[in-house]
Amino acid sequence: MKRRILIVDDQKGVRRLLEELFKKDGWEVHLACDGKEAIARVDETLPDIILMDMKMPSMNGLEASQKILARNNNQAILMMTAYGEMDVVQKALEAGVRKCISKPFDILDLRETVKRMLD
């Protein structure tokens, strides 16, 4: 069975890049452009892991992660943050986000991190 990933980012280019990367690896890829859409997509897609951007309009990644984890505290979430947002990283980890990475990131490192999180 294919692993499912939900990629949440308000930047279309980032979504497309990550979609391509994970599709090449055989993942079933789902996309959302903000936190509100992410919450709706989680119930539809039941992802194995969520790549969540922190800064997005309407609902940021931290708020969306808190709502998702309140319903399923086992959901694997990897938060993508701008370099230096240490207060946000701390709050995300306290909420149950499993890992935070700083943007810009190396996509090959990201792929390995996702793999390790699920193995």
LUMMAR-445588 format. One record per residue: z, y, x of N, C-alpha, C in turn. Coordinates in nm, 4 decimals, padded with zeros to 6 digits. Layout:
REM LUMMAR-445588
<<Z, Y, X>, <Z, Y, X>, <Z, Y, X>>
...
This chain:
REM LUMMAR-445588
<<00.0000, -00.1193, 00.0840>, <00.0000, 00.0000, 00.0000>, <00.0000, 00.1254, 00.0883>>
<<-00.0792, 00.2219, 00.0514>, <-00.0874, 00.3469, 00.1269>, <00.0418, 00.4252, 00.1157>>
<<00.0772, 00.4884, 00.2257>, <00.1902, 00.5814, 00.2206>, <00.1425, 00.7125, 00.1603>>
<<00.2323, 00.7784, 00.0864>, <00.1977, 00.9040, 00.0189>, <00.2714, 01.0198, 00.0843>>
<<00.1972, 01.1289, 00.1038>, <00.2540, 01.2489, 00.1632>, <00.2179, 01.3686, 00.0752>>
<<00.3150, 01.4567, 00.0563>, <00.2933, 01.5811, -00.0166>, <00.3021, 01.6946, 00.0842>>
<<00.1934, 01.7709, 00.0968>, <00.1876, 01.8829, 00.1895>, <00.1993, 02.0116, 00.1088>>
<<00.3021, 02.0918, 00.1398>, <00.3314, 02.2134, 00.0645>, <00.3241, 02.3330, 00.1585>>
<<00.2223, 02.4165, 00.1389>, <00.2055, 02.5355, 00.2219>, <00.1197, 02.6346, 00.1448>>
<<00.1539, 02.7631, 00.1525>, <00.0750, 02.8631, 00.0806>, <-00.0538, 02.8993, 00.1539>>
<<-00.0686, 02.8553, 00.2768>, <-00.1908, 02.8829, 00.3530>, <-00.2881, 02.7665, 00.3372>>
<<-00.4013, 02.7968, 00.2743>, <-00.5014, 02.6945, 00.2462>, <-00.5473, 02.6224, 00.3726>>
<<-00.5653, 02.6978, 00.4815>, <-00.6108, 02.6386, 00.6071>, <-00.5141, 02.5350, 00.6622>>
<<-00.3856, 02.5621, 00.6514>, <-00.2834, 02.4679, 00.6982>, <-00.2868, 02.3421, 00.6116>>
<<-00.2954, 02.3615, 00.4800>, <-00.3025, 02.2451, 00.3896>, <-00.4221, 02.1571, 00.4241>>
<<-00.5384, 02.2194, 00.4415>, <-00.6614, 02.1443, 00.4715>, <-00.6520, 02.0688, 00.6048>>
<<-00.6005, 02.1369, 00.7083>, <-00.5863, 02.0747, 00.8399>, <-00.4968, 01.9507, 00.8316>>
<<-00.3814, 01.9660, 00.7682>, <-00.2877, 01.8546, 00.7579>, <-00.3417, 01.7448, 00.6664>>
<<-00.4122, 01.7840, 00.5612>, <-00.4737, 01.6855, 00.4720>, <-00.5720, 01.5983, 00.5509>>
<<-00.6561, 01.6615, 00.6292>, <-00.7544, 01.5890, 00.7103>, <-00.6862, 01.4944, 00.8084>>
<<-00.5845, 01.5448, 00.8772>, <-00.5115, 01.4660, 00.9757>, <-00.4533, 01.3389, 00.9134>>
<<-00.3837, 01.3550, 00.8013>, <-00.3164, 01.2393, 00.7427>, <-00.4126, 01.1460, 00.6687>>
<<-00.5199, 01.1988, 00.6120>, <-00.6208, 01.1123, 00.5492>, <-00.6869, 01.0228, 00.6529>>
<<-00.7126, 01.0778, 00.7725>, <-00.7704, 00.9979, 00.8812>, <-00.6807, 00.8805, 00.9163>>
<<-00.5505, 00.8995, 00.9008>, <-00.4533, 00.7937, 00.9306>, <-00.4298, 00.7003, 00.8119>>
<<-00.5052, 00.7191, 00.7036>, <-00.4951, 00.6282, 00.5900>, <-00.3915, 00.6644, 00.4849>>
<<-00.3386, 00.7848, 00.4899>, <-00.2391, 00.8290, 00.3922>, <-00.3064, 00.8692, 00.2613>>
<<-00.2328, 00.8566, 00.1537>, <-00.2701, 00.9177, 00.0255>, <-00.2076, 01.0576, 00.0290>>
<<-00.2922, 01.1598, 00.0286>, <-00.2454, 01.2964, 00.0504>, <-00.2486, 01.3767, -00.0793>>
<<-00.1388, 01.4467, -00.1067>, <-00.1292, 01.5369, -00.2218>, <-00.0915, 01.6745, -00.1686>>
<<-00.1366, 01.7789, -00.2395>, <-00.1174, 01.9156, -00.1926>, <-00.0492, 02.0016, -00.2982>>
<<00.0273, 02.0998, -00.2506>, <00.0872, 02.2011, -00.3387>, <00.0881, 02.3321, -00.2607>>
<<00.0720, 02.4444, -00.3333>, <00.0610, 02.5732, -00.2646>, <00.1903, 02.6548, -00.2676>>
<<00.2928, 02.6075, -00.3395>, <00.4224, 02.6766, -00.3377>, <00.5317, 02.5817, -00.3846>>
<<00.6552, 02.6308, -00.3807>, <00.7691, 02.5470, -00.4155>, <00.7683, 02.4969, -00.5582>>
<<00.7278, 02.5822, -00.6524>, <00.7248, 02.5408, -00.7932>, <00.6268, 02.4267, -00.8147>>
<<00.5080, 02.4404, -00.7560>, <00.4083, 02.3341, -00.7688>, <00.4569, 02.2063, -00.6993>>
<<00.5265, 02.2216, -00.5884>, <00.5789, 02.1055, -00.5160>, <00.6732, 02.0241, -00.6037>>
<<00.7632, 02.0924, -00.6738>, <00.8592, 02.0228, -00.7599>, <00.7855, 01.9410, -00.8663>>
<<00.6832, 02.0003, -00.9272>, <00.6048, 01.9294, -01.0284>, <00.5300, 01.8109, -00.9670>>
<<00.4741, 01.8297, -00.8477>, <00.3942, 01.7247, -00.7835>, <00.4797, 01.6069, -00.7373>>
<<00.6051, 01.6302, -00.7047>, <00.6929, 01.5211, -00.6606>, <00.7038, 01.4153, -00.7697>>
<<00.7239, 01.4584, -00.8937>, <00.7375, 01.3637, -01.0035>, <00.6082, 01.2877, -01.0301>>
<<00.4947, 01.3539, -01.0121>, <00.3645, 01.2904, -01.0351>, <00.3269, 01.1929, -00.9240>>
<<00.3559, 01.2303, -00.7993>, <00.3018, 01.1566, -00.6848>, <00.3996, 01.0631, -00.6151>>
<<00.5294, 01.0827, -00.6354>, <00.6334, 01.0033, -00.5701>, <00.6058, 00.9856, -00.4200>>
<<00.6052, 01.0976, -00.3458>, <00.5696, 01.0891, -00.2037>, <00.6756, 01.0188, -00.1196>>
<<00.6288, 00.9526, -00.0132>, <00.7209, 00.8935, 00.0836>, <00.7846, 01.0037, 00.1673>>
<<00.7089, 01.1114, 00.1892>, <00.7583, 01.2239, 00.2686>, <00.6919, 01.3524, 00.2194>>
<<00.7638, 01.4627, 00.2346>, <00.7121, 01.5946, 00.1980>, <00.7143, 01.6822, 00.3232>>
<<00.5997, 01.7445, 00.3543>, <00.5938, 01.8477, 00.4576>, <00.6013, 01.9798, 00.3840>>
<<00.7088, 02.0530, 00.4029>, <00.7371, 02.1724, 00.3233>, <00.7414, 02.2967, 00.4118>>
<<00.6545, 02.3930, 00.3816>, <00.6604, 02.5211, 00.4500>, <00.7821, 02.5972, 00.3989>>
<<00.8416, 02.6796, 00.4827>, <00.9591, 02.7559, 00.4409>, <00.9204, 02.8795, 00.3611>>
<<00.8328, 02.9623, 00.4175>, <00.8001, 03.0903, 00.3530>, <00.6798, 03.0757, 00.2621>>
<<00.7048, 03.0882, 00.1323>, <00.5983, 03.0804, 00.0321>, <00.6340, 03.1734, -00.0829>>
<<00.5320, 03.2211, -00.1552>, <00.5594, 03.3069, -00.2710>, <00.6198, 03.2280, -00.3871>>
<<00.6792, 03.2938, -00.4775>, <00.7415, 03.2454, -00.6016>, <00.8642, 03.1570, -00.5798>>
<<00.8580, 03.0586, -00.4913>, <00.9766, 02.9785, -00.4596>, <00.9607, 02.9278, -00.3170>>
<<01.0545, 02.9619, -00.2314>, <01.0405, 02.9211, -00.0917>, <01.0745, 02.7732, -00.0725>>
<<01.0498, 02.7255, 00.0476>, <01.0695, 02.5842, 00.0778>, <01.2132, 02.5387, 00.0688>>
<<01.3066, 02.6255, 00.1033>, <01.4481, 02.5883, 00.0947>, <01.4888, 02.5663, -00.0507>>
<<01.4534, 02.6606, -00.1374>, <01.4872, 02.6462, -00.2807>, <01.4219, 02.5217, -00.3401>>
<<01.2958, 02.5006, -00.3086>, <01.2252, 02.3831, -00.3613>, <01.2898, 02.2544, -00.3100>>
<<01.3232, 02.2521, -00.1817>, <01.3864, 02.1329, -00.1235>, <01.5209, 02.1040, -00.1902>>
<<01.5997, 02.2096, -00.2143>, <01.7294, 02.1909, -00.2796>, <01.7116, 02.1295, -00.4183>>
<<01.6120, 02.1774, -00.4940>, <01.5885, 02.1236, -00.6286>, <01.5389, 01.9787, -00.6233>>
<<01.4503, 01.9494, -00.5300>, <01.3983, 01.8135, -00.5157>, <01.5103, 01.7185, -00.4743>>
<<01.5907, 01.7598, -00.3759>, <01.6983, 01.6743, -00.3259>, <01.8118, 01.6588, -00.4267>>
<<01.8285, 01.7547, -00.5163>, <01.9299, 01.7414, -00.6218>, <01.8945, 01.6265, -00.7160>>
<<01.7654, 01.6028, -00.7331>, <01.7201, 01.4926, -00.8201>, <01.7052, 01.3615, -00.7452>>
<<01.6740, 01.3693, -00.6152>, <01.6566, 01.2486, -00.5343>, <01.7007, 01.2799, -00.3919>>
<<01.8256, 01.2496, -00.3622>, <01.8779, 01.2873, -00.2306>, <01.8260, 01.1993, -00.1177>>
<<01.7464, 01.0969, -00.1504>, <01.6846, 01.0129, -00.0476>, <01.5447, 01.0594, -00.0098>>
<<01.4945, 01.1637, -00.0741>, <01.3583, 01.2109, -00.0460>, <01.3489, 01.2638, 00.0966>>
<<01.2551, 01.2116, 00.1733>, <01.2332, 01.2587, 00.3105>, <01.1560, 01.3905, 00.3057>>
<<01.2159, 01.4954, 00.3620>, <01.1513, 01.6266, 00.3683>, <01.1557, 01.6757, 00.5121>>
<<01.0395, 01.7211, 00.5592>, <01.0282, 01.7838, 00.6894>, <00.9905, 01.9294, 00.6638>>
<<01.0764, 02.0207, 00.7075>, <01.0554, 02.1639, 00.6828>, <00.9837, 02.2277, 00.8014>>
<<00.8810, 02.3077, 00.7692>, <00.8066, 02.3818, 00.8711>, <00.8496, 02.5277, 00.8625>>
<<00.9092, 02.5791, 00.9714>, <00.9622, 02.7153, 00.9703>, <00.9011, 02.7975, 01.0824>>
<<00.9073, 02.9281, 01.0670>, <00.8657, 03.0166, 01.1751>, <00.9682, 03.0069, 01.2868>>
<<00.9234, 03.0223, 01.4079>, <01.0125, 03.0142, 01.5220>, <01.1274, 03.1144, 01.5080>>
<<01.2497, 03.0658, 01.5291>, <01.3645, 03.1552, 01.5317>, <01.4408, 03.1699, 01.4009>>
<<01.4017, 03.1003, 01.2964>, <01.4740, 03.1095, 01.1679>, <01.5911, 03.0107, 01.1660>>
<<01.6815, 03.0268, 01.2608>, <01.7898, 02.9287, 01.2773>, <01.8845, 02.9230, 01.1579>>
<<01.9101, 03.0354, 01.0923>, <01.9982, 03.0336, 00.9748>, <01.9355, 02.9518, 00.8621>>
<<01.8053, 02.9643, 00.8461>, <01.7335, 02.8894, 00.7425>, <01.7324, 02.7409, 00.7772>>
<<01.7108, 02.7107, 00.9046>, <01.7104, 02.5715, 00.9494>, <01.8454, 02.5073, 00.9184>>
<<01.9534, 02.5764, 00.9475>, <02.0873, 02.5237, 00.9219>, <02.1084, 02.4963, 00.7722>>
<<02.0677, 02.5913, 00.6883>, <02.0815, 02.5731, 00.5431>, <01.9982, 02.4559, 00.4944>>
<<01.8778, 02.4420, 00.5479>, <01.7899, 02.3320, 00.5074>, <01.8514, 02.1974, 00.5446>>
<<01.9033, 02.1866, 00.6654>, <01.9649, 02.0610, 00.7088>, <02.0900, 02.0293, 00.6261>>
<<02.1680, 02.1327, 00.5942>, <02.2863, 02.1134, 00.5098>, <02.2474, 02.0666, 00.3698>>
<<02.1313, 02.1112, 00.3215>, <02.0845, 02.0725, 00.1877>, <02.0328, 01.9285, 00.1842>>
<<02.0024, 01.8728, 00.3016>, <01.9538, 01.7356, 00.3058>, <01.8135, 01.7189, 00.3614>>
<<01.7515, 01.8299, 00.4030>, <01.6217, 01.8204, 00.4702>, <01.6458, 01.7419, 00.5986>>
<<01.5599, 01.6450, 00.6264>, <01.5850, 01.5556, 00.7400>, <01.5506, 01.6154, 00.8754>>
<<01.4480, 01.7008, 00.8798>, <01.4048, 01.7563, 01.0077>, <01.3360, 01.8895, 00.9841>>
<<01.3477, 01.9788, 01.0810>, <01.2784, 02.1072, 01.0778>, <01.1975, 02.1203, 01.2057>>
<<01.0753, 02.1699, 01.1901>, <00.9922, 02.1969, 01.3075>, <00.9461, 02.3416, 01.3002>>
<<00.9249, 02.4007, 01.4167>, <00.8821, 02.5403, 01.4234>, <00.7305, 02.5507, 01.4256>>
<<00.6810, 02.6514, 01.3537>, <00.5392, 02.6861, 01.3608>, <00.5224, 02.7858, 01.4741>>
<<00.4148, 02.7852, 01.5471>, <00.3078, 02.6857, 01.5380>, <00.3529, 02.5538, 01.6002>>
<<00.2986, 02.4434, 01.5496>, <00.3361, 02.3116, 01.5990>, <00.2107, 02.2390, 01.6464>>
<<00.2321, 02.1396, 01.7288>, <00.1243, 02.0529, 01.7753>, <00.1040, 01.9460, 01.6686>>
<<-00.0170, 01.9332, 01.6165>, <-00.0381, 01.8395, 01.5047>, <-00.0161, 01.6944, 01.5454>>
<<-00.0407, 01.6613, 01.6714>, <-00.0164, 01.5234, 01.7155>, <00.1335, 01.4948, 01.7209>>
<<00.2120, 01.5945, 01.7643>, <00.3581, 01.5794, 01.7619>, <00.4072, 01.5666, 01.6176>>
<<00.3493, 01.6455, 01.5287>, <00.3879, 01.6391, 01.3882>, <00.3606, 01.4998, 01.3320>>
<<00.2431, 01.4460, 01.3620>, <00.2080, 01.3123, 01.3130>, <00.3092, 01.2081, 01.3623>>
<<00.3470, 01.2163, 01.4900>, <00.4453, 01.1228, 01.5459>, <00.5827, 01.1405, 01.4815>>
<<00.6212, 01.2647, 01.4571>, <00.7505, 01.2927, 01.3935>, <00.7550, 01.2327, 01.2537>>
<<00.6490, 01.2513, 01.1769>, <00.6419, 01.1949, 01.0413>, <00.6519, 01.0437, 01.0475>>
<<00.5775, 00.9825, 01.1392>, <00.5809, 00.8366, 01.1539>, <00.7223, 00.7877, 01.1860>>
<<00.7865, 00.8548, 01.2820>, <00.9238, 00.8165, 01.3197>, <01.0216, 00.8325, 01.2036>>
<<01.0044, 00.9379, 01.1246>, <01.0967, 00.9605, 01.0127>, <01.0917, 00.8472, 00.9101>>
<<00.9768, 00.7828, 00.8970>, <00.9624, 00.6791, 00.7949>, <00.9784, 00.5359, 00.8488>>
<<00.9795, 00.5219, 00.9805>, <00.9948, 00.3873, 01.0394>, <01.1399, 00.3460, 01.0450>>
